[in-house]
Amino acid sequence: MTVATDGFFNIDKPPGMTSMEAVRQVKRLCSQRHVGHGGTLDPEATGVLPVCMGQATRLMQFVVDGEKEYVATVHLGIATDTYDATGQVTAECDFSHVTLESLSDVLNSLRGTIQQTPPMYSALKQQGRRLHELARAGIEVERAPRTVEVSQLDLVEWDSPRVTLSIRCSRGVYIRSLAHDLGQLLGCGAHLAQLRRLRTGPFHVDQTVTLERLKEAVQDGAWASLLYPPDYAVLNRGAVVLRVADERQVLSGQSVALSPRTHYAEHLEMRRAYSTDGRFVALVRFNRTLRTWQPFKVFHLATPSPYRPAEESNLPQADQSPSSFGDEQLPN
């Protein structure tokens, strides 16, 4: 009988593999039923791919919605239909007119809150069909631009015709589209030559494990030691400790009042809730009108979390900002 295990692997996805194939390999290696990932990477891209198992799959959305960081290499002068190196060349143009000044100006225009049109070769659906299916059938359709946030877009290296960029962005940004738009604005065309994801939410590339390392750990019977606990995905939320009676109510889906000290929270503010022995019990939201905390995701975990807050019952704890996530280490 397979025992369900809850948590996240921080996988370093290799090139030439889809994100779903990486998930299938983890599922097969660990003999788990409920497995998903926290944000698709293109097959040729590498880097951080959080893979969640068991009850951690219920927190996948918080990882998907998290900020992303990339290092990308853009090839000027050649445009492709997929906007990356796997596609068919659609145009080749002279790029000798591109200067550091013009490149900097274009990067400035692509930074901040921008409108971005998704590529045809993407998994988005239109009228019930994936865009990449339409593209492979030779059909191109109008795609509505979407509002996305590119908070960082910095030039790392310019080794003509290749431009290396450091990118930090919100969910929904297509780096391939960013490369394509860069080429269009420079008047020479461009495509994404290489892409590596350095971070998604709290998961950093310097803490990843390869599928080969995971396979070795499975053979040694030590694969569970590579897991991050489920609450690692939401450490940027504040925390409260539940009294025993409050824990029983929360686990049954009932609201709790907690301490008056927690009542300064904003309406619908979210907190992590822990038992007195340190188990991650739920995510709760504050109802300011009723002055109660309502559970909206409840977990039945057997072991205490290494990230449990101090044990002062019902006291709000200091938030851990997303920038501190990279300092967290796997539990021993």
Secondary structure, 3 states (H helix, E strand, C coil): CCCCCCEEEEEEECCCCCHHHHHHHHHHHHCCCCEEECCCCCCCCEEEEEEEEHHHHHHHHHHHCCCEEEEEEEEECEEECCCECCCCEEEECCCCCCCHHHHHHHHHHCCEEEEECCCCCCCCEECCEEHHHHHHCCCCCCCCCEEEEEEEEEEEEEECCEEEEEEEECCCCCHHHHHHHHHHHHCCCEEEEEEEEEEECCEEHHHCECHHHHHHHHHHCCHHHHCECHHHHHCCCEEEECCHHHHHHHHCCCCECCCHHHHHCCCCCEEEEECCCCCEEEEEEEECCCCEEEEEEECCCCCCCCCCCCCCCCCCCCCCCHHHHHHCCCCC
